[in-house]
């Protein structure tokens, strides 16, 4: 180590020794007038399990038996669709690829497909990936799921392995797949919370594939079929997805997503007694959520929240903020009561160069009625490099003067 670096190290450590104390800052982003909020009661639902979440904030607004494992029926196809979308993004397949249909995707060769939803594929057909996606999404085609699984990973077994690996990577705790289509199979299960999470991931990470879910019709081999999600036709809700499901073991299921103004909600109802009830109760959940809550963009990514001086940097400041948009979902008349404060992790009066972009420097906390409702890392937005020897000496002298006058 040369003499210059030794001196710099000494000055840094000496400075740290003298400047130790905790620093925190509180910012109120709105006034704190007390507003009485009476949450509208959510009517009792017949669903065996349900959950309602906000898409942007991922906040759970209502739930019942959300972690209970249930037979998933065609809701499995949401994961199938997600993997297809990710495979396209990765360049493993392309939308205009032609898929040759094999016998294992032919209903006549597979008794399990009897009386189930089909795209009506035949062996030897050559069908584009795009058409198979629409067959899965709009017609709930079990045969289309088998065809695309064989095309991407060679066999259904390998595709199912990918599905379960993906479930683990998404942090799903109550999900296990044994089929690519969702027809009843012993040992296959999913929970309302997990299916909401998969749906949110699909919307966020595969927007082009999700855009197909709002289409109302699809025709293949001159057979026109309606999208089974009847809420797409509802005039009171802006529903643009996502999936129905029904088997003997699962009952009637529905995952719905709708937007109102800038707010998107995802509702999951499982084990309904019939399709009419699943539509009605999904609509109740969505309307209740839109009427009771609001989602706001509290902080924008890469926008400077505050800046702090940095010693040994050449008289530069460090800019602090967040690297992703921060959304909060709160009761509609409580927005003005939100407070924000942040705590810095350093123990010094000043930051010390160098500082790296995305370095965690503190914690931002949002609170409502004295309860913390969200935490977010406070990070460095831009690199701050070390200055030269002259910068070090100037900052060192300044710090000593600061200490003298502080006493």
C-alpha positions as CSV (number, residue, x, y, z in Angstrom):
1,X,0.0,0.0,0.0
2,X,1.5,3.4,-1.0
3,X,1.8,6.3,1.4
4,X,-1.1,8.1,-0.2
5,X,-3.5,5.2,0.4
6,X,-2.3,4.8,3.9
7,X,-3.0,8.4,4.7
8,X,-6.4,8.2,3.1
9,X,-7.3,5.2,5.1
10,X,-6.2,6.9,8.3
11,X,-8.3,10.0,7.6
12,X,-11.4,7.9,6.9
13,X,-11.1,5.9,10.0
14,X,-10.3,8.9,12.1
15,X,-13.4,10.6,10.7
16,X,-15.6,7.7,11.5
17,X,-14.4,7.6,15.0
18,X,-15.5,11.1,15.7
19,X,-18.8,11.2,13.7
20,X,-20.9,8.4,15.1
21,X,-24.6,9.0,15.7
22,X,-27.9,7.9,14.3
23,X,-29.7,10.0,11.7
24,X,-33.3,9.8,10.7
25,X,-35.7,11.9,8.9
26,X,-39.5,12.1,8.9
27,X,-41.6,13.4,6.0
28,X,-45.3,13.8,6.0
29,X,-46.6,13.4,2.5
30,X,-50.1,14.5,3.5
31,X,-52.1,15.9,6.3
32,X,-53.3,13.7,9.1
33,X,-56.8,14.9,9.6
34,X,-58.9,12.1,11.2
35,X,-61.5,10.8,8.9
36,X,-63.9,8.2,10.1
37,X,-63.9,5.3,7.7
38,X,-66.7,2.7,7.7
39,X,-65.7,-0.2,5.5
40,X,-68.6,-1.5,3.6
41,X,-69.3,-5.1,4.7
42,X,-68.4,-7.7,2.2
43,X,-71.5,-10.0,1.7
44,X,-71.1,-13.6,2.7
45,X,-70.0,-15.6,-0.3
46,X,-70.7,-19.3,-1.2
47,X,-67.3,-19.9,-2.6
48,X,-65.2,-22.5,-0.7
49,X,-62.2,-20.2,-1.0
50,X,-61.6,-16.7,-2.4
51,X,-59.1,-13.9,-2.5
52,X,-59.1,-10.3,-3.8
53,X,-55.8,-8.5,-4.4
54,X,-54.7,-5.3,-5.9
55,X,-52.4,-5.8,-8.9
56,X,-50.0,-2.9,-8.4
57,X,-49.5,-3.1,-4.6
58,X,-50.1,-6.8,-4.3
59,X,-52.2,-6.0,-1.2
60,X,-54.8,-8.6,-0.1
61,X,-58.1,-6.8,0.3
62,X,-60.3,-9.8,1.2
63,X,-59.7,-13.5,1.6
64,X,-61.2,-16.8,2.9
65,X,-59.4,-20.1,3.0
66,X,-56.9,-18.6,0.6
67,X,-54.2,-21.1,1.5
68,X,-56.4,-24.2,1.5
69,X,-55.3,-26.7,-1.2
70,X,-57.9,-27.4,-3.8
71,X,-58.3,-29.2,-7.2
72,X,-57.3,-26.5,-9.7
73,X,-59.3,-27.6,-12.8
74,X,-58.5,-25.4,-15.9
75,X,-56.9,-22.7,-13.7
76,X,-53.8,-24.8,-14.4
77,X,-53.8,-23.3,-17.9
78,X,-52.8,-19.9,-16.4
79,X,-49.4,-21.5,-15.5
80,X,-49.3,-23.2,-18.8
81,X,-49.9,-19.9,-20.5
82,X,-47.3,-18.2,-18.3
83,X,-44.6,-20.7,-19.3
84,X,-45.5,-20.4,-23.0
85,X,-45.1,-16.6,-22.7
86,X,-41.8,-16.9,-20.9
87,X,-40.6,-19.4,-23.5
88,X,-41.4,-16.9,-26.3
89,X,-39.6,-14.1,-24.5
90,X,-36.6,-16.4,-24.1
91,X,-36.6,-17.2,-27.8
92,X,-37.2,-20.9,-27.2
93,X,-40.3,-20.8,-29.5
94,X,-41.9,-18.2,-31.7
95,X,-45.5,-17.3,-32.3
96,X,-45.5,-18.2,-36.0
97,X,-43.8,-21.6,-35.4
98,X,-45.8,-24.5,-36.9
99,X,-46.5,-27.3,-34.4
100,X,-47.2,-30.8,-35.8
101,X,-50.0,-32.3,-33.8
102,X,-49.4,-35.8,-32.5
103,X,-51.7,-38.6,-31.4
104,X,-51.4,-37.8,-27.7
105,X,-53.2,-34.4,-28.4
106,X,-56.1,-36.2,-30.3
107,X,-59.3,-36.5,-28.3
108,X,-60.2,-39.9,-29.9
109,X,-57.0,-41.4,-28.6
110,X,-57.4,-40.0,-25.1
111,X,-60.5,-41.0,-23.1
112,X,-59.6,-38.5,-20.5
113,X,-60.6,-35.7,-22.9
114,X,-64.2,-37.0,-23.2
115,X,-66.7,-34.3,-22.7
116,X,-64.0,-31.8,-21.9
117,X,-63.1,-28.5,-23.5
118,X,-61.2,-29.0,-26.8
119,X,-59.7,-27.1,-29.7
120,X,-60.5,-30.2,-31.8
121,X,-57.0,-30.9,-33.1
122,X,-56.3,-33.8,-35.3
123,X,-53.0,-35.8,-35.8
124,X,-50.9,-34.4,-38.6
125,X,-52.4,-30.9,-38.3
126,X,-49.8,-28.1,-38.5
127,X,-50.9,-25.3,-36.2
128,X,-49.1,-22.1,-35.3
129,X,-48.1,-21.5,-31.7
130,X,-50.2,-18.4,-31.8
131,X,-53.3,-20.4,-32.6
132,X,-52.6,-23.0,-29.9
133,X,-52.3,-20.1,-27.4
134,X,-55.7,-18.9,-28.4
135,X,-57.0,-22.4,-28.2
136,X,-55.8,-22.7,-24.6
137,X,-56.8,-19.2,-23.5
138,X,-60.1,-18.7,-25.3
139,X,-61.4,-22.3,-25.8
140,X,-59.7,-23.9,-22.8
141,X,-58.5,-26.6,-25.1
142,X,-57.0,-29.5,-23.2
143,X,-55.7,-30.9,-26.5
144,X,-54.0,-27.6,-27.2
145,X,-52.1,-27.8,-23.9
146,X,-50.8,-31.2,-24.7
147,X,-49.7,-30.1,-28.2
148,X,-47.8,-27.1,-27.0
149,X,-46.2,-29.0,-24.1
150,X,-44.9,-31.6,-26.5
151,X,-43.6,-28.9,-28.9
152,X,-41.7,-26.9,-26.3
153,X,-40.2,-29.6,-24.0
154,X,-40.7,-32.8,-25.9
155,X,-43.1,-34.5,-23.4
156,X,-45.9,-33.5,-21.0
157,X,-43.9,-34.9,-18.2
158,X,-41.0,-32.6,-18.9
159,X,-43.3,-29.6,-19.3
160,X,-45.0,-30.4,-15.9
161,X,-41.6,-30.5,-14.3
162,X,-41.0,-27.0,-15.6
163,X,-44.4,-26.0,-14.2
164,X,-43.5,-27.2,-10.7
165,X,-40.0,-25.6,-10.9
166,X,-41.7,-22.4,-11.9
167,X,-44.1,-22.6,-9.0
168,X,-41.2,-23.0,-6.6
169,X,-39.4,-20.0,-8.1
170,X,-42.5,-17.9,-7.7
171,X,-42.7,-18.8,-4.1
172,X,-46.0,-20.8,-4.3
173,X,-46.4,-22.8,-1.2
174,X,-49.7,-24.7,-1.9
175,X,-49.3,-25.6,-5.6
176,X,-48.4,-28.9,-7.3
177,X,-49.1,-29.8,-10.9
178,X,-49.6,-33.2,-12.4
179,X,-51.2,-32.3,-15.7
180,X,-50.7,-29.5,-18.3
181,X,-54.4,-28.9,-18.6
182,X,-56.0,-29.3,-15.2
183,X,-58.3,-32.3,-15.6
184,X,-58.7,-34.1,-12.3
185,X,-55.6,-35.9,-11.2
186,X,-54.9,-37.2,-7.7
187,X,-52.2,-35.2,-5.9
188,X,-52.7,-32.1,-8.0
189,X,-53.6,-28.9,-6.1
190,X,-53.5,-25.2,-5.9
191,X,-54.7,-22.4,-3.5
192,X,-56.5,-19.2,-4.1
193,X,-53.5,-17.1,-3.0
194,X,-51.2,-19.0,-5.3
195,X,-53.4,-18.7,-8.4
196,X,-53.7,-15.0,-7.7
197,X,-49.9,-14.7,-7.6
198,X,-49.5,-16.7,-10.9
199,X,-52.2,-14.5,-12.5
200,X,-50.4,-11.3,-11.4
201,X,-47.1,-12.7,-12.7
202,X,-48.7,-13.4,-16.1
203,X,-50.2,-9.9,-16.4
204,X,-46.9,-8.3,-15.4
205,X,-44.3,-10.4,-17.2
206,X,-46.3,-11.6,-20.3
207,X,-48.5,-8.6,-21.3
208,X,-48.8,-9.6,-24.9
209,X,-50.0,-13.1,-24.0
210,X,-52.4,-11.6,-21.4
211,X,-53.9,-9.3,-24.0
212,X,-55.4,-12.4,-25.6
213,X,-57.5,-13.1,-22.5
214,X,-59.9,-10.3,-23.3
215,X,-60.8,-11.7,-26.8
216,X,-64.4,-13.1,-26.8
217,X,-64.3,-15.5,-29.7
218,X,-61.9,-17.8,-31.5
219,X,-62.6,-20.0,-34.6
220,X,-60.5,-23.0,-35.5
221,X,-61.3,-25.5,-38.3
222,X,-64.5,-23.6,-38.9
223,X,-65.6,-24.2,-35.2
224,X,-66.4,-20.9,-33.5
225,X,-66.2,-21.0,-29.7
226,X,-66.9,-18.3,-27.1
227,X,-64.5,-17.3,-24.3
228,X,-66.0,-19.0,-21.3
229,X,-65.4,-15.9,-19.1
230,X,-68.9,-14.4,-19.3
231,X,-67.8,-11.3,-17.3
232,X,-66.1,-10.1,-20.4
233,X,-69.5,-9.1,-21.6
234,X,-70.5,-7.4,-18.4
235,X,-71.2,-3.7,-19.1
236,X,-70.6,-2.5,-15.5
237,X,-67.0,-3.9,-15.2
238,X,-64.0,-3.5,-17.4
239,X,-63.0,-7.1,-17.2
240,X,-60.1,-8.2,-19.5
241,X,-59.4,-11.7,-18.2
242,X,-58.7,-14.3,-17.0
243,X,-59.8,-17.9,-16.7
244,X,-62.7,-20.2,-15.8
245,X,-62.4,-23.7,-14.4
246,X,-64.7,-26.6,-13.7
247,X,-64.4,-30.3,-12.9
248,X,-66.2,-32.7,-10.6
249,X,-63.7,-32.3,-7.8
250,X,-63.0,-28.6,-8.1
251,X,-66.5,-27.2,-8.5
252,X,-66.9,-24.0,-10.4
253,X,-63.9,-21.6,-10.3
254,X,-63.1,-18.2,-11.8
255,X,-60.2,-15.9,-11.8
256,X,-61.1,-12.4,-12.9
257,X,-59.1,-9.2,-13.5
258,X,-60.7,-5.8,-14.1
259,X,-59.6,-2.2,-14.2
260,X,-61.3,1.0,-13.0
261,X,-59.5,4.3,-13.6
262,X,-55.9,3.4,-12.8
263,X,-56.6,0.6,-10.4
264,X,-56.5,-3.1,-11.3
265,X,-57.9,-5.9,-9.1
266,X,-57.6,-9.7,-9.4
267,X,-60.4,-11.8,-7.9
268,X,-60.2,-15.6,-7.4
269,X,-63.3,-17.6,-6.4
270,X,-63.0,-21.4,-6.0
271,X,-65.5,-24.2,-5.4
272,X,-68.7,-22.4,-6.4
273,X,-71.9,-24.4,-6.8
274,X,-72.5,-23.3,-10.4
275,X,-71.3,-21.0,-13.1
276,X,-73.9,-18.3,-12.4
277,X,-72.8,-18.0,-8.7
278,X,-69.1,-17.9,-9.6
279,X,-69.8,-15.0,-12.0
280,X,-72.1,-13.2,-9.5
281,X,-69.7,-13.5,-6.5
282,X,-66.6,-12.5,-8.6
283,X,-68.5,-9.4,-9.6
284,X,-69.4,-8.7,-5.9
285,X,-65.7,-9.0,-4.9
286,X,-64.5,-6.7,-7.7
287,X,-67.2,-4.0,-7.1
288,X,-66.6,-4.2,-3.3
289,X,-62.8,-3.6,-3.9
290,X,-63.3,-0.7,-6.3
291,X,-65.8,0.9,-4.0
292,X,-63.8,0.5,-0.8
293,X,-60.2,1.1,-1.8
294,X,-57.9,3.3,-3.8
295,X,-54.4,2.5,-5.1
296,X,-51.9,5.4,-5.3
297,X,-48.4,5.7,-6.8
298,X,-46.6,6.8,-3.6
299,X,-43.1,7.0,-5.1
300,X,-41.8,6.8,-8.6
301,X,-38.7,4.7,-9.5
302,X,-35.4,6.6,-10.1
303,X,-36.9,9.9,-8.9
304,X,-34.8,11.7,-6.3
305,X,-36.5,11.6,-2.9
306,X,-33.7,13.4,-1.1
307,X,-30.0,14.1,-1.4
308,X,-27.2,14.0,1.2
309,X,-23.6,15.3,1.2
310,X,-20.8,12.8,0.7
311,X,-17.4,13.3,2.2
312,X,-14.2,12.5,0.2
313,X,-16.1,12.8,-3.1
314,X,-15.2,16.2,-4.3
315,X,-18.0,18.1,-2.7
316,X,-20.7,15.9,-4.3
317,X,-24.1,14.8,-3.1
318,X,-25.7,11.3,-3.1
319,X,-29.2,11.1,-4.6
320,X,-31.5,8.7,-2.9
321,X,-34.8,7.1,-4.0
322,X,-36.3,3.8,-5.0
323,X,-35.6,1.5,-8.0
324,X,-39.2,0.5,-8.5
325,X,-42.6,2.2,-8.4
326,X,-44.1,2.0,-4.9
327,X,-47.9,1.6,-4.8
328,X,-50.1,1.7,-1.7
329,X,-53.7,0.4,-1.5
330,X,-55.7,2.0,1.3
331,X,-59.4,2.7,2.2
332,X,-60.6,5.3,-0.2
333,X,-61.0,8.1,2.4
334,X,-57.7,7.4,4.2
335,X,-55.4,8.6,1.5
336,X,-54.7,11.9,3.2
337,X,-53.7,10.2,6.4
338,X,-50.7,8.3,4.9
339,X,-47.4,9.2,6.4
340,X,-43.9,8.4,5.2
341,X,-40.6,8.4,7.0
342,X,-37.2,7.0,6.3
343,X,-34.3,5.8,8.5
344,X,-30.7,5.8,7.2
345,X,-28.6,2.8,8.0
346,X,-25.4,4.9,8.4
347,X,-24.1,6.0,11.8
348,X,-22.3,9.1,10.5
349,X,-23.4,12.6,9.9
350,X,-22.3,12.3,6.3
351,X,-22.0,9.6,3.8
352,X,-18.5,8.5,2.8
353,X,-17.4,7.9,-0.8
354,X,-17.4,5.7,-2.7
355,X,-21.1,4.7,-3.0
356,X,-22.5,2.4,-5.6
357,X,-25.7,2.7,-7.6
358,X,-28.5,0.5,-6.1
359,X,-26.7,0.3,-2.8
360,X,-29.2,0.0,0.1
361,X,-28.8,3.0,2.3
362,X,-31.9,3.1,4.4
363,X,-35.5,1.9,4.9
364,X,-38.7,3.9,3.8
365,X,-41.8,3.2,5.9
366,X,-45.3,4.1,5.1
367,X,-47.8,4.2,7.9
368,X,-51.5,4.7,8.4
369,X,-53.1,5.3,11.8
370,X,-49.8,4.6,13.4
371,X,-49.5,1.2,11.7
372,X,-46.7,0.5,9.2
373,X,-48.4,-0.6,6.0
374,X,-45.4,-0.9,3.7
375,X,-41.6,-1.0,3.8
376,X,-39.3,-0.2,0.9
377,X,-35.5,0.0,0.6
378,X,-34.0,3.4,0.1
379,X,-31.2,3.2,-2.4
380,X,-28.4,5.1,-4.1
381,X,-29.6,6.3,-7.5
382,X,-26.2,7.1,-9.0
383,X,-22.6,6.1,-8.3
384,X,-20.5,8.5,-6.2
385,X,-16.8,8.1,-6.8
386,X,-13.9,9.0,-4.5
387,X,-12.3,12.3,-5.0
388,X,-8.6,13.1,-5.1
389,X,-6.2,13.7,-2.2
390,X,-7.1,17.4,-2.2
391,X,-10.8,16.6,-1.8
392,X,-9.9,14.3,1.1
393,X,-7.9,17.0,2.9
394,X,-10.6,19.7,2.4
395,X,-13.4,17.3,3.7
396,X,-11.3,16.2,6.6
397,X,-10.8,19.8,7.7
398,X,-14.5,20.6,7.3
399,X,-15.4,17.6,9.5
400,X,-13.1,18.8,12.3
401,X,-14.4,22.3,12.1
402,X,-18.0,20.9,12.2
403,X,-17.1,18.9,15.4
404,X,-15.6,21.9,17.1
405,X,-18.6,24.2,16.5
406,X,-21.0,21.4,17.3
407,X,-19.5,21.2,20.8
